[in-house]
Each structure stands twice: as structure tokens, then as C-alpha cells.
């Protein structure tokens, strides 16, 4: 399709940018948030220097205003830069203070030439695809995963396949691009599913490992992950054709193998969720590696959830509860509520039948949704909070004004304009103002989001968003701001947060030279683990909160705030609460849309845990010894994050 490029640009006034660059940002968790920023989101500028926080904020705000300006000009709508300048400056100040924040992929890619030239796909958090056509859906999923979008998929494919003629293969030279990688996978699957020719691949054009990826950013992995993917896909399809695995296994294996390739390929963080029937025994046991030992290398790539749609689906809750009790999966998606309600009780008919990996957005096939986040405990006044709501809403709906490079996606996005304005630090907020007051504020604020969304949609000549609010898990965004993630309680009031960074990353040497406590990774070669003491403002850790209370909070947020869904992983004590899971699901499944559960494991069960609870005294001792890091001396990162995300640690 013809790519609609962003040719118009909006720029904040030079004097304002100079003032913003002189301001001192307040990152969370005693500076740990600043480490996360420089490791994950700080880009190299065109002049070769490293972005600092003000530079990133300027890039984000100028980028989103440029998208809106470009849309207005394309549609012949009135636009005056000087009229938007005060709004843009307030928006930048609010973002700088972390009253609101874009999602992680927005911090990384918004305002770059990549977006201006290649469309909006890399700005979106959430995607999903129906697998009725295995070839088309796998093509789309790999494309979106390589753009950094988390992808949900179901396991409905029931097509036929046959082993192609491998004796007389054709040669395909893979281009050194995202499109080249995706095309190679499509050709391989077409040879099995559509009677296409069988190919052997030439990888000689793919740049070697460690080379910079211009445009998107990051470093190349070399061809090895793709070679491994081709081998896995060929083996999966051969096994299916020989009747060794069924359709469900085939779909899940294909998509998980693609996800593992993307993660290993060093292309931003990616995630998957697999959706299946509660009556499908294969699906229910996809992560039983005693039953399916060959899935161990790829099965971790996706969270798995069952879709509850009919009365007989809910009758499977006892069996599902037993599976959850032992390994935390599957999660549940209540499709009845998804398709009938916005907030629970508000009827908003919705065609969605899929979900994104973290479970906060229900989606149609090929649909994308972008998020933004409000951080109420960072706001010092009601005025700051109300403005943050407006800016987050503005960001979320504006992204949808820029088409992606996929026609099928643009069609559904243009119709639904689905957004997810989220809130993070909810449990901190409860401790600060109480549940009753927060409930009232959520109810009023939801109306404000709706009002702003409707006004902006009318101004820009697009439909009002079908749904506008969600609760996302937050992940690294909450770490930047120093708040609890989404609606979750902290693991501990005081803790050691460990950060794993590859030894080839320049930030590794920088942190070592700065004197940050570190050690070689006990489980991964060529990786260093750094330790940072953190303190949460919330005095209650998740160990002190029952699973019942967590479910009650989830239900309240689904009723008062999220017309999409609430991403929540209910933490439970396996010994004390494991036998109550069936009752919990029976009581709460009818009034929520999605949930996952996870048994709490014994603390300290393995070395170098990502989060390790410590005492107040140990925290104070570590803080006293922590060196002060001079980030003005840092100039060596172009974004390096975790390879994937889970529901508990989604980097959206």
C-alpha cells in the first residue's frame, strides 16, 4: 500500500526547550528509574550525542503533535502552530514530571524518522490475530512482533497441509530487512499450506551480529535466530503432516517459534498470548513439559488463556482451577462480558474476540490498540491530575490518526479507534486517599476521558473511540516514575531490584566504572547483574493481601474505570489459598473480563532473583553505599531492554 508519510512537523519553541533541558527530572526508586531510562529508552540523537530525559520528552511531544498536524493538513482542517504551542508546552511539562507517560514503545520510537516514514505500527502496544488462515496470520504476527507490538492469537486453524517437494528446492535470497525476514517465513508456510514451491534460503545479505539497526534502533542479531526459526517451522509442519501433532499444537508451536525468533533477534521487547477452548485438552496442557517435552524451548514465549463464551465453558472452571493452582495457567477471558459491556454495567456492543498478551485490551483480528498512562501519585494537585488525563487521552487517540503499513489493520483501527488510557500506582493511591475516594475519582475521570476523546475525534473528523480506558501492567514505565505497576501490590516495601545487561552493551561498562554493585549472571554467559535498593511508598506488600482482596479490586476497576479490560495477575498462596481458586473464579469470573493467577513461590528459591525482599535496615545500608551516577558522562546506549515480557512484567 502507499505509505502515508508525516511530511508536516510541529516544533516546540526553542526558548521552551532550553528551559526544559535545564530542569532536573525526578526519577523513581532512588535513581533506579533513571538507570532504566538510560538502558531502555534513551536514543542516540542525530548529532551522535545521547538523549537525556528532556530530549526524549521533546521528541515525544513534537512527534505526537506532528502526527495531528499532518492529519489536519491532509484533511484540509484548520491548523495554526501558535494556537497549539501553549498546549504542547503544558503537555511536555506534565510528561517531564511524569504526571502522564506514553507507553514504552512511544518513549522509544515516537518522533523518529522511522515513524514519519513507515507509519504507526511500532507505536502500538497491543495486537491480535485470528488464525483461521495460518499463513496470513503468521505473516501479520511476525511483522507486528518485529515492530515491538505484543500479539495475541487463537488456535482455531483447522486447515490442511502436506509435505512439499524438498528434492528440488528453489533458492530465496533474504533481504536484510524486517520485510525480508517476514517474507521468508511466509514462503516456507505457503509451501506446506498452499502448495507453493519449497525454498532453501540464502542468508548472506543479513548484516552480522552487533551491527547497528538504523531507523528502529538497537543492534542486529545476525542471521542465526532466523536460521533456527526456519528449521523449527520445517520440523513443526513435517510433524503435523505426519500426524504426530494436532492442529492446536501446530498453531501454538508456529507462533511460539516466531516469537522466540523475534526475541532472540534483538528487536525490542515482544510478547504473545495464546487463546484456546477450555474443552481442548491439548491447549490446556501446552505448558506441561512432561507431556510435551519438545515444547520446553518455545512454550515459555506466550501466556495462555481459555476463552469462556458458553455456559458449558464455565462448567470447566473446576478443572481450570486445578491447573492454575499448580502453575498459574491458563488465564481466563470472559468473552460474554467483553462483547456486551464497556465498564461492567455499561452496555457497549463490541465485536472483539481476542486479546493482547497482557490482557487489558480485547481486540478484533488484525486490530491494534495504543495506550497511555496516568500516574496520580506523581500529581501534586487536582489540576495537574486533570491535565494529565487530557494529555494521555490526546496522545492515545492521536496515534490512531497515522495509518500503519497494513491495509487489513488500518480498516479495523479506523472503524474502532480503540484506545487504552491507563492508571498506574493504583495500590499506592489507595494507601494515600482510600478506596471510597478513589472510586469516586475514577468514575468522574472516566467521564472526562470520554469527553476529551469525543471532542478530539470531532475536531479531527474521525469516529469516537469505541472504548477508551484500561488498566495495563506498566512494567518499566512504573519503574521510571517510582510507583507500583498498574493495580498490583509491590513484592516488598524494601527490595533489591536486579538488572541484567549484556556485557556488549556500553552501559554495562559505564555502571561498573560508576561503582554500582554487580556480579556475573549465574545463569547466562556474557551478562552482568547489577543490584539497586528500592523502596515503595506502599506499606503493604502482596504477601499481606489476600487473593480475594485482589479480585475485589480488579472487579471494582472493571466496574468504575476500564471499558476495555484490567490487566491483573492475582498472586495467591498455594498452600493457604490454592484450594479456594474454584470459588474465587466462580464468584468473580461473571463480573470481570480477564484475569490470570500465579502461585507465590518461596522467597529466595534461586540466585539473583529480579526482586528480592530485604529489611528496612538492609535497604538503608545499601542506599548509604550506593554511588551517585553522573549520567552527563554517559554516551553509549541506543536502547537495550529485556527480550520479552510476561503479564507480571510487561514492558508496555
Order of alpha helices (4+ residues) and beta strands (2+ residues): alpha-alpha-alpha-alpha-beta-alpha-alpha-beta-alpha-beta-beta-alpha-beta-alpha-alpha-beta-alpha-beta-alpha-alpha-beta-alpha-beta-beta-beta-alpha-alpha-beta-alpha-alpha-alpha-beta-alpha-beta-beta-alpha-beta-alpha-alpha-beta-beta-alpha
